[in-house]
Amino acid sequence: MRFFTFIGVVFYTLVLCLIGGLIMSFSLHLIQMQDVEHILQAVYNFSDLRWTTGLIGVLLVIISFSFARLILGKMQKERTIAFENPSGMVTVSLATVEDLVKRLTVQIPEIKDTRPEVVASKKGIEIDLRIILRTEVNIPELTSKLQELIKSRIQDILGVEENVLVRIHVAKIASDEEPRGRKKKGETEEREEPAVPFQGYAKL
């Protein structure tokens, strides 16, 4: 797979360099207009050259589509986790793992918000987790428990023994307390109605 990817990169690089070189040569007048006309006229007039040029074009289109499918397939494979069952292969999207990590972290009262990003590599499942804390806590103790919780939970649910690497970045320590003098949202303000002076009884 890596060999074909390398061949595809080399192919696209050579083709683009060739096209770019021809364009630069034409713009710098290194290639004369008469030469281009002679080449195009020869290809157009001689059937052998015309068929050869057409076959080269078809071959380039087929190779381009093949390498595009190969590269897109590899990118799709990197966004999933695959394992074999007795009845066949099973794939799990990394988005599913990210949702799982988010649900696990939201249950911890000290954590206000999380943003996980999961990558499957040769080292295993790598998780980059950005968290916002509600209050000041013991960060080494909290992050250590969180790493062990995420690692064990993912291994249990996916049923795999791959290495799970959890990197945590504490982005902010937020506070739920509102500044003084500012009322919380939804809290109604009590307004004192002006006192109406007593005017006595009205005569009937």
SULMO-V584845 format. One record per residue. N is the residue number from 1. RES is the residue in three letters. PHI is phi in whole degrees, 0 to 359 (none if undefined). BURIAL is # if it has 16 or more other C-alpha atoms within 10 Angstrom, else .. Layout:
N_RES_PHI_BURIAL + N_RES_PHI_BURIAL
This chain:
1_MET_none_. + 2_ARG_295_. + 3_PHE_296_. + 4_PHE_293_. + 5_THR_296_. + 6_PHE_297_. + 7_ILE_298_. + 8_GLY_296_# + 9_VAL_296_. + 10_VAL_296_. + 11_PHE_298_# + 12_TYR_297_. + 13_THR_295_. + 14_LEU_294_. + 15_VAL_295_. + 16_LEU_292_. + 17_CYS_295_. + 18_LEU_296_. + 19_ILE_296_. + 20_GLY_296_. + 21_GLY_295_. + 22_LEU_296_. + 23_ILE_295_. + 24_MET_294_. + 25_SER_295_. + 26_PHE_292_. + 27_SER_290_. + 28_LEU_270_. + 29_HIS_63_. + 30_LEU_285_. + 31_ILE_247_. + 32_GLN_279_. + 33_MET_296_. + 34_GLN_296_. + 35_ASP_295_. + 36_VAL_296_. + 37_GLU_294_. + 38_HIS_297_. + 39_ILE_294_. + 40_LEU_296_. + 41_GLN_293_. + 42_ALA_294_. + 43_VAL_294_# + 44_TYR_287_. + 45_ASN_275_. + 46_PHE_269_. + 47_SER_294_. + 48_ASP_298_. + 49_LEU_295_. + 50_ARG_294_. + 51_TRP_293_. + 52_THR_297_. + 53_THR_296_. + 54_GLY_296_. + 55_LEU_294_. + 56_ILE_297_. + 57_GLY_297_. + 58_VAL_298_. + 59_LEU_297_. + 60_LEU_296_. + 61_VAL_294_. + 62_ILE_296_. + 63_ILE_297_. + 64_SER_297_. + 65_PHE_295_. + 66_SER_296_. + 67_PHE_291_# + 68_ALA_296_. + 69_ARG_295_. + 70_LEU_296_# + 71_ILE_292_# + 72_LEU_295_. + 73_GLY_295_. + 74_LYS_292_. + 75_MET_296_. + 76_GLN_294_. + 77_LYS_294_. + 78_GLU_290_. + 79_ARG_266_# + 80_THR_224_# + 81_ILE_248_# + 82_ALA_242_# + 83_PHE_210_. + 84_GLU_264_. + 85_ASN_251_. + 86_PRO_302_. + 87_SER_266_. + 88_GLY_148_. + 89_MET_277_. + 90_VAL_234_. + 91_THR_240_. + 92_VAL_236_. + 93_SER_290_. + 94_LEU_291_# + 95_ALA_297_. + 96_THR_296_. + 97_VAL_294_# + 98_GLU_296_# + 99_ASP_297_. + 100_LEU_296_# + 101_VAL_297_# + 102_LYS_296_# + 103_ARG_294_. + 104_LEU_294_. + 105_THR_285_# + 106_VAL_294_. + 107_GLN_289_. + 108_ILE_277_. + 109_PRO_295_. + 110_GLU_285_# + 111_ILE_258_# + 112_LYS_268_# + 113_ASP_208_# + 114_THR_222_# + 115_ARG_217_. + 116_PRO_272_# + 117_GLU_220_# + 118_VAL_248_# + 119_VAL_227_# + 120_ALA_260_# + 121_SER_226_. + 122_LYS_293_. + 123_LYS_285_. + 124_GLY_130_. + 125_ILE_261_# + 126_GLU_255_# + 127_ILE_239_# + 128_ASP_256_# + 129_LEU_242_# + 130_ARG_256_# + 131_ILE_234_# + 132_ILE_239_# + 133_LEU_270_# + 134_ARG_282_# + 135_THR_226_# + 136_GLU_285_. + 137_VAL_226_. + 138_ASN_285_. + 139_ILE_297_. + 140_PRO_301_. + 141_GLU_291_. + 142_LEU_295_. + 143_THR_294_# + 144_SER_295_. + 145_LYS_296_. + 146_LEU_295_# + 147_GLN_298_# + 148_GLU_293_. + 149_LEU_296_. + 150_ILE_295_# + 151_LYS_298_# + 152_SER_293_. + 153_ARG_293_. + 154_ILE_294_# + 155_GLN_295_. + 156_ASP_290_. + 157_ILE_288_. + 158_LEU_281_. + 159_GLY_68_. + 160_VAL_240_. + 161_GLU_252_. + 162_GLU_292_. + 163_ASN_292_. + 164_VAL_246_# + 165_LEU_257_# + 166_VAL_245_# + 167_ARG_253_. + 168_ILE_243_# + 169_HIS_239_. + 170_VAL_277_. + 171_ALA_273_. + 172_LYS_196_. + 173_ILE_246_. + 174_ALA_265_. + 175_SER_229_. + 176_ASP_277_. + 177_GLU_287_. + 178_GLU_274_. + 179_PRO_300_. + 180_ARG_295_. + 181_GLY_86_. + 182_ARG_247_. + 183_LYS_277_. + 184_LYS_290_. + 185_LYS_295_. + 186_GLY_94_. + 187_GLU_276_. + 188_THR_277_. + 189_GLU_272_. + 190_GLU_266_. + 191_ARG_255_. + 192_GLU_277_. + 193_GLU_281_. + 194_PRO_297_. + 195_ALA_289_. + 196_VAL_267_. + 197_PRO_294_. + 198_PHE_285_. + 199_GLN_258_. + 200_GLY_86_. + 201_TYR_275_. + 202_ALA_278_. + 203_LYS_283_. + 204_LEU_274_.
